[in-house]
């Protein structure tokens, strides 16, 4: 019998209790461990639940109980999750969390504290919900040098973009629908502004490249400015618009990392990842491209990833070493504007012929797009490949058009 | 310093040596292990290789050397791989293999011998080449009851079908092209008759459900009888034809397992898995559907999966327990004809009106298909859902048409 505690009885936390109960027979027979929830920490009262007697409002009860070997953190947010997790690790308890903000902001420190105390700090559920991603990446890493990770990391924005692409729904209507269906929160900014995807790419980049990439080091752009016009132009070029999280290792060992909406070719496997689904593509020098796909959120998928971590903790009560990264030296994250890319540009112009000519003069090989019922004053094109800094400087110098939208093109 | 031996210097075996050399720095720094190849077993001579001095033709040298802690088996075939692996395990050496035939036919026995000798028997590379699949399934299994696995498990047949679907190439021409490109062997029967996919679904089913499923227990059908006519009818119903490996757990705990070409809806993520790519969909009660996608074959991807197993063996020289299954009791595999399914049927008839009427009389809700330039004597339809046994009996009783092709429809 191994006792655990669950901190936070929200969507994921209550799911953890549910999965442990529902699949108790299978878990016990496969893992040879009888895992019991001893405490649930929550400030709210749940008097009608069959396990109402396990609730506590006092963190000290959990951290002070030597019987509790593993603590699940599903409170979300940085505080007090950070302080509680730190104290649990220092008290010799392993921690499994689904809290991406915590891992993205404090991962290196918490991993170090876990190692120093010979316990585990695991967070499979923090990226991709129930999809196994972090352990498979460690496994790829065992024999491969991973050079890039590209992912569709946020289900809410992917749902909104899918509705815009497939049903020509406006951004505002698609967002409202996502909120009605429970895919988006009442304050949807963390999703639609890209912060959620940013936290996830931080975790993936840190794991793949061994140095902590912090959210403030990642250029982050959301989908709030995407219009149906952009969707249509992308379609005319056999592309769809997806919110992409991307991290790659550059020559010289610098890390590039960004979150942005990008035109993705329909030839790419990522283009068919629709609705609330997530996918992460891992590119290694021996393995080639591998993709992990599934529901990136949801109560039971996410809870099942937390429970898998709990089982791993229970089976290995002293620290495992496969998940680890440390803080990087100064300047290890590159300036995103130095990245080579192509850009999609939509602009207004008084004189389309003159504008097209200026574009062709400025960008050799620029490709001008067209769409049905195109506005007479509207022009969209794809630049050739160059550093983003150069492209933006050249775009700013154009005199015959006024740029309204710039998006990346995923190559 | 840990010494290993590689048995078989073919495509995968030489790739293992190459990955270990090429990524030596990264592997050593991440795993903290310096892995060296001490022997390579092959009956052929490779005098020009820089590591020519490590070759031996004598298995006894390897099995008798206590310095060798891990043995890689990439010889393929059952004999002498089976005897050699057994002797290595009994000599206290862990074994990593890419040999699907060996695992599909002898897995339960070899896993038991490994456990009894407190060493590891690992075979990630035997399914899906470099794609991490077996460990992620163990991870899913930790918290989930998996109820079904569906996969595109053979790259050669998927390449051939993709050419037939996208370029209207005939089966024979697509096979010739696959041979020219090195995707198909001179004797392609193991691929096109479905045996290769059968071995892989055996391994997946055994792992997911904990009981060894043997190749002879799996109804196996290849793609040799698929025609462009079938491809066209499938397309008219918004489907593509894919060679599917499938395993599910039925009420009462029986295992259903089969390999067959099936109509897959274009709405399914599996329908866009093209060319030599593989994908495995795992369905669990908490996690929902998760897909693992990538190159299912190839020298370096497969070798990198073997090397990941080697590293795992080196880091855990005594047995780990996450990969295990045993022999099932009698009758644990169900009769595939008892499975509920819909069937695609193509037939010849003298009288299309009478035939269509007989079909509608026999199968309520049968759906008659049509294609451009349809032959006057040709008729294709999709049956409603029933057990395959019932459907085949009813098809055999039809008097106004002669069935030429029957395919499954993946639901």
HADDOCK unambig.tbl for C-alpha pairs under 7 A between the chains (distance, minus, plus):
assign (segid A and resid 23 and name CA) (segid B and resid 144 and name CA) 6.83 0.50 0.50
assign (segid A and resid 23 and name CA) (segid B and resid 145 and name CA) 6.98 0.50 0.50
assign (segid A and resid 26 and name CA) (segid B and resid 145 and name CA) 6.80 0.50 0.50
assign (segid A and resid 27 and name CA) (segid B and resid 142 and name CA) 6.25 0.50 0.50
assign (segid A and resid 27 and name CA) (segid B and resid 143 and name CA) 6.16 0.50 0.50
assign (segid A and resid 130 and name CA) (segid B and resid 287 and name CA) 5.49 0.50 0.50
assign (segid A and resid 131 and name CA) (segid B and resid 290 and name CA) 6.18 0.50 0.50
assign (segid A and resid 132 and name CA) (segid B and resid 136 and name CA) 6.06 0.50 0.50
assign (segid A and resid 136 and name CA) (segid B and resid 132 and name CA) 6.05 0.50 0.50
assign (segid A and resid 136 and name CA) (segid B and resid 136 and name CA) 6.46 0.50 0.50
assign (segid A and resid 139 and name CA) (segid B and resid 308 and name CA) 6.35 0.50 0.50
assign (segid A and resid 142 and name CA) (segid B and resid 27 and name CA) 6.22 0.50 0.50
assign (segid A and resid 142 and name CA) (segid B and resid 308 and name CA) 5.24 0.50 0.50
assign (segid A and resid 142 and name CA) (segid B and resid 311 and name CA) 6.88 0.50 0.50
assign (segid A and resid 143 and name CA) (segid B and resid 27 and name CA) 6.14 0.50 0.50
assign (segid A and resid 143 and name CA) (segid B and resid 304 and name CA) 5.39 0.50 0.50
assign (segid A and resid 143 and name CA) (segid B and resid 307 and name CA) 5.72 0.50 0.50
assign (segid A and resid 143 and name CA) (segid B and resid 308 and name CA) 5.19 0.50 0.50
assign (segid A and resid 144 and name CA) (segid B and resid 23 and name CA) 6.83 0.50 0.50
assign (segid A and resid 144 and name CA) (segid B and resid 304 and name CA) 6.71 0.50 0.50
assign (segid A and resid 145 and name CA) (segid B and resid 23 and name CA) 6.98 0.50 0.50
assign (segid A and resid 145 and name CA) (segid B and resid 26 and name CA) 6.81 0.50 0.50
assign (segid A and resid 286 and name CA) (segid B and resid 300 and name CA) 5.01 0.50 0.50
assign (segid A and resid 286 and name CA) (segid B and resid 301 and name CA) 5.33 0.50 0.50
assign (segid A and resid 286 and name CA) (segid B and resid 304 and name CA) 6.07 0.50 0.50
assign (segid A and resid 287 and name CA) (segid B and resid 130 and name CA) 5.49 0.50 0.50
assign (segid A and resid 287 and name CA) (segid B and resid 300 and name CA) 6.32 0.50 0.50
assign (segid A and resid 287 and name CA) (segid B and resid 301 and name CA) 3.95 0.50 0.50
assign (segid A and resid 287 and name CA) (segid B and resid 304 and name CA) 6.25 0.50 0.50
assign (segid A and resid 288 and name CA) (segid B and resid 301 and name CA) 6.58 0.50 0.50
assign (segid A and resid 289 and name CA) (segid B and resid 294 and name CA) 5.94 0.50 0.50
assign (segid A and resid 290 and name CA) (segid B and resid 131 and name CA) 6.18 0.50 0.50
assign (segid A and resid 290 and name CA) (segid B and resid 293 and name CA) 5.61 0.50 0.50
assign (segid A and resid 290 and name CA) (segid B and resid 294 and name CA) 4.41 0.50 0.50
assign (segid A and resid 291 and name CA) (segid B and resid 292 and name CA) 5.89 0.50 0.50
assign (segid A and resid 291 and name CA) (segid B and resid 293 and name CA) 4.84 0.50 0.50
assign (segid A and resid 291 and name CA) (segid B and resid 294 and name CA) 6.17 0.50 0.50
assign (segid A and resid 292 and name CA) (segid B and resid 291 and name CA) 5.88 0.50 0.50
assign (segid A and resid 292 and name CA) (segid B and resid 292 and name CA) 4.89 0.50 0.50
assign (segid A and resid 292 and name CA) (segid B and resid 293 and name CA) 6.37 0.50 0.50
assign (segid A and resid 293 and name CA) (segid B and resid 290 and name CA) 5.59 0.50 0.50
assign (segid A and resid 293 and name CA) (segid B and resid 291 and name CA) 4.83 0.50 0.50
assign (segid A and resid 293 and name CA) (segid B and resid 292 and name CA) 6.37 0.50 0.50
assign (segid A and resid 294 and name CA) (segid B and resid 289 and name CA) 5.94 0.50 0.50
assign (segid A and resid 294 and name CA) (segid B and resid 290 and name CA) 4.40 0.50 0.50
assign (segid A and resid 294 and name CA) (segid B and resid 291 and name CA) 6.17 0.50 0.50
assign (segid A and resid 300 and name CA) (segid B and resid 286 and name CA) 5.00 0.50 0.50
assign (segid A and resid 300 and name CA) (segid B and resid 287 and name CA) 6.31 0.50 0.50
assign (segid A and resid 301 and name CA) (segid B and resid 286 and name CA) 5.32 0.50 0.50
assign (segid A and resid 301 and name CA) (segid B and resid 287 and name CA) 3.95 0.50 0.50
assign (segid A and resid 301 and name CA) (segid B and resid 288 and name CA) 6.57 0.50 0.50
assign (segid A and resid 304 and name CA) (segid B and resid 143 and name CA) 5.40 0.50 0.50
assign (segid A and resid 304 and name CA) (segid B and resid 144 and name CA) 6.70 0.50 0.50
assign (segid A and resid 304 and name CA) (segid B and resid 286 and name CA) 6.06 0.50 0.50
assign (segid A and resid 304 and name CA) (segid B and resid 287 and name CA) 6.24 0.50 0.50
assign (segid A and resid 307 and name CA) (segid B and resid 143 and name CA) 5.72 0.50 0.50
assign (segid A and resid 308 and name CA) (segid B and resid 139 and name CA) 6.35 0.50 0.50
assign (segid A and resid 308 and name CA) (segid B and resid 142 and name CA) 5.24 0.50 0.50
assign (segid A and resid 308 and name CA) (segid B and resid 143 and name CA) 5.18 0.50 0.50
assign (segid A and resid 311 and name CA) (segid B and resid 142 and name CA) 6.88 0.50 0.50
